Amino acid sequence: MLITSTHLKRVGVVVAAGALITGTIAATASAAPVRTAKKVTTRTATVDDRASAGTNRFSYSGFWRTCARCDRSALGRGYHSSDRVGSVAGLTFTGNRATIYGIAQRTGGATAVYVDGRYTGIARFASRRRAYRAVYTTPWMQAGRHTVTLRVLAGRNRVVAVDKAVVVSTVVPATPRPAPRPVPKPVPKPTTPAPRTTGPTSGFASITFDDGKTNQFENARPVLQAAGVKATFYIISDALGWGASSMSASQVRELAADGHEIGNHTKSHANLKSASGTQAETELSGAQEAIRSATGITPTTCAYPFGQSSEAARSVAARQLRACRGTGGGTNPTSGFSRYDLKTFYVTTSTSTAAVRDAADKAKASGSWVVFVYHGVGQVSSTDDVTTQSFIDQVNAIRGTGIPIRTVASVVS
């Protein structure tokens, strides 16, 4: 009997290229469609620090130096640099992401970074060895027009050197949309309202400074400006004339113009623990008058020196101030707090950023008010001082919790 391909198909045998392949024969299936991935085009554009026009460009405000043909590693052998606190370098670009490059060196400083007006972190230009490197990369964003702002934080010969930016953008071909199918109207079903749930409470945080030190003005003020935070500065009125280590009246006025609160820290920084009514009057009322006379500002809250007070001192404070702060540990309820003995979180050299963040987190979760106490910022001369970098990290940590940061006066008013 002659076996044909027809017979083989009936018994489950297929002829292929002269060979017999046995197997179960099912109905012939059509080949699955092959999907082709969309071709995504990625483009990069390099923006020189001197580019001041076009789709991608830099702009500068404040004090900046132009270094022309002075560094082989830099684009065009030049860059912009500044060591003035508050100076701003801005990049405007169209795309998804931008990376900013600069010169890192031993005397390198730092900048606060804002992307589309929102604070996103710190760009550091410090390095043990001089190096050309990327100092900041934005998050990946929806394609479009964006801005990156670098605001100089560290001064005193701490140099920020900006050279170029590399902008990345992607183009994805549009997919034709099929005609929409008619959707049948759903039959409404009876529903029961969901039970109401109460969201998490939100307390407050306050950042306060004691003693009116010059380094608070020089080192803490720029950090607060960059972060958009208002703080409370407690001033010793006699210290307005103590010299270089203490703030001057004009510097106090500048802090007030920034929106910070100026508070009373007594006339001579006397311990009020056992003070009589007359002594308390001299220290608190005397400081009120002296600060008003020197700066034009009348304090509405105070901080007791050494965190100590007497019943007489609290009585004097209650007649002319809305609240006063000690240094006793703890948080305050957002209402019904002890106005003339506010509790605090006392920050020292050894206080970790994690501890500060934890205190702010707990205050937010419990709906309470945490008052942070700082002294010197910058050079650490006592256990009450913190470095500028520690202060930057701690302010960022507090802000990162999402707790509202307010001056003491704004909470008690």
C-alpha positions, 0 to 999 in steps of 0.5 A, a space after each residue: 500500500 502506498 502511504 501518502 501524506 493524507 494517510 499520515 495526517 490521519 494517523 498522526 504522522 507529519 512529513 517534514 523535509 524527508 523525515 517522519 516526525 510522529 506526534 499527536 496532530 491537533 487542528 492547525 493553529 495560526 501563528 501568534 502575532 509578534 509584538 514589536 517594542 516601541 522605539 524610544 529615542 534618548 537625547 542628551 544635550 550639554 549646557 555650558 555654564 556660560 549659556 544664558 539663552 535658549 531652551 537650556 540655559 544658566 542664570 546667576 544672581 548674587 556674587 559670582 566670579 567667571 573663570 575663563 580658560 583656567 581649568 582644562 577639565 571644565 567645559 570650555 576650560 572655564 566655570 562660575 564660582 561663588 563663596 557668598 552665602 545666598 548667591 544663586 545659580 539657576 538652570 532652566 531646561 526642557 527634558 526629563 532629567 539634568 545632571 549638574 557638574 562642577 569642581 569639587 575641592 578642599 575648600 568646596 562649599 555646599 548649596 541647597 537645591 530646589 527643583 521646580 521650586 521645591 527643596 530637594 536636598 544639598 549639593 556638596 562641592 567639597 573633596 579631599 582632592 580637586 576633582 571634576 564631577 557630577 554634584 547633583 542629578 535631578 529625579 526622573 521627571 515628566 518631559 517638559 520645562 523644569 528649573 534647578 536652583 542652587 543657593 549657596 549655603 557655606 561662606 568664608 572661602 567655601 567655594 561653589 564652582 558650577 561648570 555645566 549640565 547634561 540634560 536627558 530627554 526621551 521621545 516615545 512614538 505615540 500609539 494610535 488609540 482604537 475607537 472606544 467601545 460603547 460601555 453599557 451603563 452599570 446598574 446602580 447598586 445601593 451603597 452604605 456610606 463608608 465609616 468616617 476615619 480620623 486622619 493622623 494628627 499633626 503637631 508643630 515644631 519650633 527651632 529656637 536659638 539662645 544667646 544671640 551668637 554671631 555664628 547663628 547669624 552667619 551659619 544658621 540663617 542661610 540654612 534656614 533661608 534655603 529651607 524656607 524655615 522661620 525660627 526664634 532667636 532669643 537675644 541677651 540685650 546687654 550682648 548687643 554691645 559685647 562685640 564680635 561674638 554676639 549679634 549686633 542690633 543691625 543683624 537682629 533687625 535683618 533676622 526680623 526682616 527675614 521673618 524670624 522671631 526675636 525673643 527676650 533672653 534677659 538683660 545679662 543672662 542671669 540665672 532666675 531660679 531664685 530671683 526676687 520680683 525686683 531682680 526678675 523685673 530688672 532682667 526681663 523688663 530691662 531686656 524688653 526695653 533695651 531690645 525695643 530701643 536698639 532694634 525697634 522690635 518688642 519681644 513677645 516670648 522669652 527663654 530663661 537663662 540656663 532654663 531656670 525660673 522662679 515663681 517671681 520670674 514667671 509672674 513678671 513674664 506673665 505680665 508682659 510676655 505671651 510665653 516663656 521657654 525653659 529647658 526641661 525635656 519633653 513636648 507640649 500639648 498644642 493647647 492647654 500647655 504651660 505658657 511660662 515653662 515650655 518643655 524642650 528638646 535640647 540639642 547638643 554636639 552629640 545629638 544625632 540627626 536620627 534623634 532629632 528626626 525621631 522627636 519630630 516624628 513623635 510630635 507629629 504622630 501625637 499632635 504635640 509641640 516640640 521645641 528644639 533648642 540650639 546655641 552655637 552653629 559652626 565651630 564647636 567650642 562647647 558641648 552646646 554647639 553643633 557643626 553647620 553640617 549637623 544643623 543642615 542635616 537636622 533641619 532637613 530631617 525635621 522638614 522631612 517628617 512633614 511637621 509644620 515648623 513655626 516660631 514660638 510666638 506664632 504658636 502661642 499667639 
